[in-house]
Amino acid sequence: MAQIFHPSTNTFSKFTIFGAVFVVAGALWAFLTIERSSYVTQARVVRKQPVPFSHKHHVSQLGLDCRYCHTSVEESSFAGIPPTKTCMTCHSQIHTNAAMLEPVRESWRTGKSLEWIRVHDLPDYVYFNHSIHVNKGIGCDTCHGPIGEMALTWRENSLNMEWCLGCHRAPEEHVRPREFVFNSEWHSAIEQKILGPKLVDAYHIKSLTNCSTCHR
């Protein structure tokens, strides 16, 4: 019987099959790379706010405690965004004519809240309780990064599920004494290695990685 296809067809078929495998693998790699990039996660991207609030100035330079503005951080599932009244506690006395603070003064005059843009905003299908993390000894900068050094606020971490699971699988690497939760200067690899496992036992921390922990 006469040969229908040219012998080179076999080579071409092998080339296209293997080529398709590399194309699919390359497409998957590109997708995962983009999915983890700051373009998607918004990690380390400064969000434009109605007022250029500086944590560096208020926290590191003036020494304000996180709880002065985020009053519900220890009791609520949300850290809370401070009302205009909190800002005006100080700014009714200092920098009263600063142009950048005009939105704050206008909010105070009109009673209309400032429309802050949430930097750490989880999807609606994710349940996160802020207070439980604070009371279990997870420091602010564990999730928020060096917040006290940020002149403008950005999201330090991706907040992807794999990032959350990394901490949940090894809480001893992140937990600290409760009295140092709001202290951004507390960090020692040696202390963490020694105290971490002890604090996990003392605070009854479990490695919760089942789906229902966050997806309810």
Phi and psi restraints in degrees (value plus and minus 20) as a CYANA .aco file:
   2 ALA   PHI     -89.0   -49.0
   2 ALA   PSI     123.5   163.5
   3 GLN   PHI     -93.4   -53.4
   3 GLN   PSI     106.2   146.2
   4 ILE   PHI     -99.0   -59.0
   4 ILE   PSI     -67.8   -27.8
   5 PHE   PHI    -120.7   -80.7
   5 PHE   PSI     128.9   168.9
   6 HIS   PHI     -89.6   -49.6
   6 HIS   PSI     124.7   164.7
   7 PRO   PHI     -72.9   -32.9
   7 PRO   PSI     -49.5    -9.5
   8 SER   PHI     -86.4   -46.4
   8 SER   PSI     -35.9     4.1
   9 THR   PHI     -82.2   -42.2
   9 THR   PSI     -54.8   -14.8
  10 ASN   PHI     -82.1   -42.1
  10 ASN   PSI     -64.5   -24.5
  11 THR   PHI     -83.8   -43.8
  11 THR   PSI     -62.0   -22.0
  12 PHE   PHI     -83.9   -43.9
  12 PHE   PSI     -59.1   -19.1
  13 SER   PHI     -84.3   -44.3
  13 SER   PSI     -64.5   -24.5
  14 LYS   PHI     -82.7   -42.7
  14 LYS   PSI     -60.6   -20.6
  15 PHE   PHI     -83.1   -43.1
  15 PHE   PSI     -64.3   -24.3
  16 THR   PHI     -89.4   -49.4
  16 THR   PSI     -55.5   -15.5
  17 ILE   PHI     -85.4   -45.4
  17 ILE   PSI     -71.1   -31.1
  18 PHE   PHI     -86.3   -46.3
  18 PHE   PSI     -55.7   -15.7
  19 GLY   PHI     -82.9   -42.9
  19 GLY   PSI     -59.8   -19.8
  20 ALA   PHI     -83.5   -43.5
  20 ALA   PSI     -57.7   -17.7
  21 VAL   PHI     -81.8   -41.8
  21 VAL   PSI     -64.5   -24.5
  22 PHE   PHI     -88.8   -48.8
  22 PHE   PSI     -55.1   -15.1
  23 VAL   PHI     -85.2   -45.2
  23 VAL   PSI     -65.0   -25.0
  24 VAL   PHI     -83.9   -43.9
  24 VAL   PSI     -64.0   -24.0
  25 ALA   PHI     -83.3   -43.3
  25 ALA   PSI     -60.5   -20.5
  26 GLY   PHI     -85.6   -45.6
  26 GLY   PSI     -60.1   -20.1
  27 ALA   PHI     -85.4   -45.4
  27 ALA   PSI     -60.1   -20.1
  28 LEU   PHI     -84.5   -44.5
  28 LEU   PSI     -63.0   -23.0
  29 TRP   PHI     -81.6   -41.6
  29 TRP   PSI     -64.0   -24.0
  30 ALA   PHI     -83.3   -43.3
  30 ALA   PSI     -61.1   -21.1
  31 PHE   PHI     -82.5   -42.5
  31 PHE   PSI     -66.8   -26.8
  32 LEU   PHI     -86.7   -46.7
  32 LEU   PSI     -55.7   -15.7
  33 THR   PHI     -85.5   -45.5
  33 THR   PSI     -64.8   -24.8
  34 ILE   PHI     -85.9   -45.9
  34 ILE   PSI     -60.0   -20.0
  35 GLU   PHI     -81.5   -41.5
  35 GLU   PSI     -50.6   -10.6
  36 ARG   PHI    -116.8   -76.8
  36 ARG   PSI     -20.2    19.8
  37 SER   PHI    -100.5   -60.5
  37 SER   PSI     141.5   181.5
  38 SER   PHI     -85.2   -45.2
  38 SER   PSI     -39.0     1.0
  39 TYR   PHI     -81.8   -41.8
  39 TYR   PSI     -55.0   -15.0
  40 VAL   PHI    -116.1   -76.1
  40 VAL   PSI     -67.3   -27.3
  41 THR   PHI     -98.5   -58.5
  41 THR   PSI     -40.4    -0.4
  42 GLN   PHI      44.9    84.9
  42 GLN   PSI      -2.4    37.6
  43 ALA   PHI     -88.0   -48.0
  43 ALA   PSI     114.3   154.3
  44 ARG   PHI      43.3    83.3
  44 ARG   PSI       5.0    45.0
  45 VAL   PHI    -129.4   -89.4
  45 VAL   PSI     100.7   140.7
  46 VAL   PHI     -92.4   -52.4
  46 VAL   PSI     110.2   150.2
  47 ARG   PHI    -111.9   -71.9
  47 ARG   PSI     115.7   155.7
  48 LYS   PHI     -94.6   -54.6
  48 LYS   PSI     106.8   146.8
  49 GLN   PHI    -135.6   -95.6
  49 GLN   PSI     141.3   181.3
  50 PRO   PHI     -82.7   -42.7
  50 PRO   PSI     -46.0    -6.0
  51 VAL   PHI    -155.2  -115.2
  51 VAL   PSI     110.3   150.3
  52 PRO   PHI     -93.6   -53.6
  52 PRO   PSI      53.9    93.9
  53 PHE   PHI     -90.2   -50.2
  53 PHE   PSI     112.8   152.8
  54 SER   PHI    -129.9   -89.9
  54 SER   PSI      92.1   132.1
  55 HIS   PHI     -87.4   -47.4
  55 HIS   PSI     -53.3   -13.3
  56 LYS   PHI     -79.7   -39.7
  56 LYS   PSI     -64.4   -24.4
  57 HIS   PHI     -88.7   -48.7
  57 HIS   PSI     -67.0   -27.0
  58 HIS   PHI     -96.3   -56.3
  58 HIS   PSI     -58.0   -18.0
  59 VAL   PHI    -109.5   -69.5
  59 VAL   PSI     -77.1   -37.1
  60 SER   PHI     -96.4   -56.4
  60 SER   PSI     -59.1   -19.1
  61 GLN   PHI    -107.8   -67.8
  61 GLN   PSI     -62.9   -22.9
  62 LEU   PHI    -112.1   -72.1
  62 LEU   PSI     -38.7     1.3
  63 GLY   PHI      60.1   100.1
  63 GLY   PSI       4.1    44.1
  64 LEU   PHI     -89.9   -49.9
  64 LEU   PSI     117.7   157.7
  65 ASP   PHI     -96.0   -56.0
  65 ASP   PSI     126.1   166.1
  66 CYS   PHI     -73.4   -33.4
  66 CYS   PSI     -57.4   -17.4
  67 ARG   PHI     -93.8   -53.8
  67 ARG   PSI     -30.8     9.2
  68 TYR   PHI     -85.3   -45.3
  68 TYR   PSI     -59.4   -19.4
  69 CYS   PHI    -117.1   -77.1
  69 CYS   PSI     -62.6   -22.6
  70 HIS   PHI    -116.0   -76.0
  70 HIS   PSI      56.4    96.4
  71 THR   PHI     -89.3   -49.3
  71 THR   PSI     -45.1    -5.1
  72 SER   PHI    -119.2   -79.2
  72 SER   PSI      -8.4    31.6
  73 VAL   PHI     -81.7   -41.7
  73 VAL   PSI     -48.2    -8.2
  74 GLU   PHI    -113.2   -73.2
  74 GLU   PSI     -31.5     8.5
  75 GLU   PHI    -142.7  -102.7
  75 GLU   PSI     -37.3     2.7
  76 SER   PHI    -134.1   -94.1
  76 SER   PSI     141.5   181.5
  77 SER   PHI     -92.7   -52.7
  77 SER   PSI     -35.7     4.3
  78 PHE   PHI    -134.3   -94.3
  78 PHE   PSI     123.0   163.0
  79 ALA   PHI     -88.9   -48.9
  79 ALA   PSI     -50.9   -10.9
  80 GLY   PHI      67.9   107.9
  80 GLY   PSI     120.0   160.0
  81 ILE   PHI    -120.5   -80.5
  81 ILE   PSI     107.9   147.9
  82 PRO   PHI     -84.0   -44.0
  82 PRO   PSI     120.8   160.8
  83 PRO   PHI     -92.9   -52.9
  83 PRO   PSI     145.3   185.3
  84 THR   PHI     -78.4   -38.4
  84 THR   PSI     -51.7   -11.7
  85 LYS   PHI     -77.0   -37.0
  85 LYS   PSI     -57.9   -17.9
  86 THR   PHI     -84.1   -44.1
  86 THR   PSI     -63.0   -23.0
  87 CYS   PHI     -83.3   -43.3
  87 CYS   PSI     -62.9   -22.9
  88 MET   PHI     -94.4   -54.4
  88 MET   PSI     -31.5     8.5
  89 THR   PHI     -75.7   -35.7
  89 THR   PSI     -60.6   -20.6
  90 CYS   PHI    -117.4   -77.4
  90 CYS   PSI     -63.0   -23.0
  91 HIS   PHI    -101.5   -61.5
  91 HIS   PSI     -15.6    24.4
  92 SER   PHI    -103.2   -63.2
  92 SER   PSI     -30.4     9.6
  93 GLN   PHI    -135.5   -95.5
  93 GLN   PSI     -53.6   -13.6
  94 ILE   PHI    -143.8  -103.8
  94 ILE   PSI     128.6   168.6
  95 HIS   PHI      32.2    72.2
  95 HIS   PSI      21.6    61.6
  96 THR   PHI     -89.4   -49.4
  96 THR   PSI     -38.6     1.4
  97 ASN   PHI    -134.7   -94.7
  97 ASN   PSI      -9.5    30.5
  98 ALA   PHI     -84.3   -44.3
  98 ALA   PSI     109.0   149.0
  99 ALA   PHI     -82.0   -42.0
  99 ALA   PSI     -57.3   -17.3
 100 MET   PHI     -88.2   -48.2
 100 MET   PSI     -37.7     2.3
 101 LEU   PHI    -116.4   -76.4
 101 LEU   PSI     -14.4    25.6
 102 GLU   PHI     -78.4   -38.4
 102 GLU   PSI     -60.3   -20.3
 103 PRO   PHI     -78.4   -38.4
 103 PRO   PSI     -53.0   -13.0
 104 VAL   PHI     -88.8   -48.8
 104 VAL   PSI     -65.4   -25.4
 105 ARG   PHI     -85.2   -45.2
 105 ARG   PSI     -58.4   -18.4
 106 GLU   PHI     -84.7   -44.7
 106 GLU   PSI     -60.6   -20.6
 107 SER   PHI     -81.2   -41.2
 107 SER   PSI     -59.4   -19.4
 108 TRP   PHI     -87.6   -47.6
 108 TRP   PSI     -58.4   -18.4
 109 ARG   PHI     -91.6   -51.6
 109 ARG   PSI     -60.9   -20.9
 110 THR   PHI    -112.7   -72.7
 110 THR   PSI     -39.8     0.2
 111 GLY   PHI      61.1   101.1
 111 GLY   PSI     -13.6    26.4
 112 LYS   PHI    -111.5   -71.5
 112 LYS   PSI     106.7   146.7
 113 SER   PHI     -86.2   -46.2
 113 SER   PSI     127.2   167.2
 114 LEU   PHI     -88.4   -48.4
 114 LEU   PSI     120.8   160.8
 115 GLU   PHI    -114.4   -74.4
 115 GLU   PSI      59.7    99.7
 116 TRP   PHI     -90.7   -50.7
 116 TRP   PSI     126.5   166.5
 117 ILE   PHI    -115.5   -75.5
 117 ILE   PSI     100.8   140.8
 118 ARG   PHI     -86.3   -46.3
 118 ARG   PSI     108.5   148.5
 119 VAL   PHI    -107.1   -67.1
 119 VAL   PSI     -64.1   -24.1
 120 HIS   PHI    -123.4   -83.4
 120 HIS   PSI      65.4   105.4
 121 ASP   PHI    -137.1   -97.1
 121 ASP   PSI      89.3   129.3
 122 LEU   PHI    -105.2   -65.2
 122 LEU   PSI     135.2   175.2
 123 PRO   PHI     -80.0   -40.0
 123 PRO   PSI     135.6   175.6
 124 ASP   PHI     -83.8   -43.8
 124 ASP   PSI     -42.7    -2.7
 125 TYR   PHI    -107.0   -67.0
 125 TYR   PSI     -13.6    26.4
 126 VAL   PHI    -130.4   -90.4
 126 VAL   PSI     105.9   145.9
 127 TYR   PHI    -114.8   -74.8
 127 TYR   PSI     105.4   145.4
 128 PHE   PHI    -156.6  -116.6
 128 PHE   PSI     108.8   148.8
 129 ASN   PHI    -131.3   -91.3
 129 ASN   PSI      93.8   133.8
 130 HIS   PHI     -86.9   -46.9
 130 HIS   PSI     -61.7   -21.7
 131 SER   PHI     -84.6   -44.6
 131 SER   PSI     -56.9   -16.9
 132 ILE   PHI     -86.3   -46.3
 132 ILE   PSI     -54.9   -14.9
 133 HIS   PHI     -89.0   -49.0
 133 HIS   PSI     -62.5   -22.5
 134 VAL   PHI     -83.1   -43.1
 134 VAL   PSI     -65.0   -25.0
 135 ASN   PHI     -94.9   -54.9
 135 ASN   PSI     -33.0     7.0
 136 LYS   PHI    -114.4   -74.4
 136 LYS   PSI     -17.1    22.9
 137 GLY   PHI      72.4   112.4
 137 GLY   PSI       6.2    46.2
 138 ILE   PHI    -115.1   -75.1
 138 ILE   PSI      97.8   137.8
 139 GLY   PHI     -91.3   -51.3
 139 GLY   PSI     135.8   175.8
 140 CYS   PHI     -75.6   -35.6
 140 CYS   PSI     -66.0   -26.0
 141 ASP   PHI     -95.3   -55.3
 141 ASP   PSI     -27.1    12.9
 142 THR   PHI     -82.2   -42.2
 142 THR   PSI     -61.5   -21.5
 143 CYS   PHI    -119.7   -79.7
 143 CYS   PSI     -58.8   -18.8
 144 HIS   PHI    -109.8   -69.8
 144 HIS   PSI     -25.6    14.4
 145 GLY   PHI      53.4    93.4
 145 GLY   PSI    -183.9  -143.9
 146 PRO   PHI     -94.2   -54.2
 146 PRO   PSI      46.0    86.0
 147 ILE   PHI     -80.4   -40.4
 147 ILE   PSI     -52.1   -12.1
 148 GLY   PHI     -91.2   -51.2
 148 GLY   PSI     -28.5    11.5
 149 GLU   PHI    -128.6   -88.6
 149 GLU   PSI     -14.2    25.8
 150 MET   PHI    -112.3   -72.3
 150 MET   PSI      92.2   132.2
 151 ALA   PHI     -86.9   -46.9
 151 ALA   PSI     -57.1   -17.1
 152 LEU   PHI    -147.9  -107.9
 152 LEU   PSI     124.5   164.5
 153 THR   PHI    -105.6   -65.6
 153 THR   PSI     114.8   154.8
 154 TRP   PHI    -152.5  -112.5
 154 TRP   PSI     147.4   187.4
 155 ARG   PHI    -106.4   -66.4
 155 ARG   PSI      97.1   137.1
 156 GLU   PHI     -93.5   -53.5
 156 GLU   PSI     -59.1   -19.1
 157 ASN   PHI    -136.1   -96.1
 157 ASN   PSI     144.0   184.0
 158 SER   PHI     -88.9   -48.9
 158 SER   PSI     -49.9    -9.9
 159 LEU   PHI      45.0    85.0
 159 LEU   PSI      -4.0    36.0
 160 ASN   PHI     -89.1   -49.1
 160 ASN   PSI     140.6   180.6
 161 MET   PHI     -79.7   -39.7
 161 MET   PSI     -59.1   -19.1
 162 GLU   PHI     -84.3   -44.3
 162 GLU   PSI     -51.8   -11.8
 163 TRP   PHI     -89.3   -49.3
 163 TRP   PSI     -63.8   -23.8
 164 CYS   PHI     -81.4   -41.4
 164 CYS   PSI     -63.8   -23.8
 165 LEU   PHI     -84.5   -44.5
 165 LEU   PSI     -51.6   -11.6
 166 GLY   PHI     -78.3   -38.3
 166 GLY   PSI     -59.1   -19.1
 167 CYS   PHI     -97.1   -57.1
 167 CYS   PSI     -60.7   -20.7
 168 HIS   PHI     -86.2   -46.2
 168 HIS   PSI     -50.1   -10.1
 169 ARG   PHI     -98.3   -58.3
 169 ARG   PSI     -44.9    -4.9
 170 ALA   PHI    -158.3  -118.3
 170 ALA   PSI      45.3    85.3
 171 PRO   PHI     -82.5   -42.5
 171 PRO   PSI     -44.9    -4.9
 172 GLU   PHI     -83.7   -43.7
 172 GLU   PSI     -38.4     1.6
 173 GLU   PHI    -103.1   -63.1
 173 GLU   PSI     -27.5    12.5
 174 HIS   PHI    -148.4  -108.4
 174 HIS   PSI     -47.2    -7.2
 175 VAL   PHI     -88.5   -48.5
 175 VAL   PSI     124.3   164.3
 176 ARG   PHI    -155.7  -115.7
 176 ARG   PSI     147.4   187.4
 177 PRO   PHI     -77.5   -37.5
 177 PRO   PSI     120.4   160.4
 178 ARG   PHI     -76.2   -36.2
 178 ARG   PSI     -53.9   -13.9
 179 GLU   PHI     -89.7   -49.7
 179 GLU   PSI     -29.7    10.3
 180 PHE   PHI    -130.7   -90.7
 180 PHE   PSI      -9.9    30.1
 181 VAL   PHI     -78.8   -38.8
 181 VAL   PSI     -60.2   -20.2
 182 PHE   PHI    -116.5   -76.5
 182 PHE   PSI     -10.2    29.8
 183 ASN   PHI    -119.6   -79.6
 183 ASN   PSI      86.7   126.7
 184 SER   PHI     -93.4   -53.4
 184 SER   PSI     -31.8     8.2
 185 GLU   PHI    -110.6   -70.6
 185 GLU   PSI     -25.7    14.3
 186 TRP   PHI    -102.2   -62.2
 186 TRP   PSI      90.8   130.8
 187 HIS   PHI    -189.0  -149.0
 187 HIS   PSI     100.5   140.5
 188 SER   PHI    -168.5  -128.5
 188 SER   PSI     102.7   142.7
 189 ALA   PHI     -80.2   -40.2
 189 ALA   PSI     -56.7   -16.7
 190 ILE   PHI     -89.3   -49.3
 190 ILE   PSI     -67.2   -27.2
 191 GLU   PHI     -80.8   -40.8
 191 GLU   PSI     -61.4   -21.4
 192 GLN   PHI     -82.6   -42.6
 192 GLN   PSI     -61.8   -21.8
 193 LYS   PHI     -86.4   -46.4
 193 LYS   PSI     -54.6   -14.6
 194 ILE   PHI    -103.1   -63.1
 194 ILE   PSI     -68.2   -28.2
 195 LEU   PHI     -99.8   -59.8
 195 LEU   PSI     -52.0   -12.0
 196 GLY   PHI     -67.8   -27.8
 196 GLY   PSI     -79.6   -39.6
 197 PRO   PHI     -80.8   -40.8
 197 PRO   PSI     -54.9   -14.9
 198 LYS   PHI     -87.9   -47.9
 198 LYS   PSI     -60.8   -20.8
 199 LEU   PHI     -89.4   -49.4
 199 LEU   PSI     -54.1   -14.1
 200 VAL   PHI     -79.4   -39.4
 200 VAL   PSI     -61.4   -21.4
 201 ASP   PHI     -91.9   -51.9
 201 ASP   PSI     -63.7   -23.7
 202 ALA   PHI     -85.4   -45.4
 202 ALA   PSI     -56.5   -16.5
 203 TYR   PHI    -115.3   -75.3
 203 TYR   PSI     -14.6    25.4
 204 HIS   PHI      35.3    75.3
 204 HIS   PSI      28.2    68.2
 205 ILE   PHI    -107.7   -67.7
 205 ILE   PSI     109.8   149.8
 206 LYS   PHI    -129.0   -89.0
 206 LYS   PSI     130.0   170.0
 207 SER   PHI    -102.9   -62.9
 207 SER   PSI      66.0   106.0
 208 LEU   PHI    -107.7   -67.7
 208 LEU   PSI      90.0   130.0
 209 THR   PHI    -147.4  -107.4
 209 THR   PSI     -13.1    26.9
 210 ASN   PHI     -95.3   -55.3
 210 ASN   PSI     133.6   173.6
 211 CYS   PHI     -77.3   -37.3
 211 CYS   PSI     -59.3   -19.3
 212 SER   PHI     -90.3   -50.3
 212 SER   PSI     -29.8    10.2
 213 THR   PHI     -82.4   -42.4
 213 THR   PSI     -61.5   -21.5
 214 CYS   PHI    -132.8   -92.8
 214 CYS   PSI     -45.2    -5.2
 215 HIS   PHI    -127.9   -87.9
 215 HIS   PSI      81.2   121.2
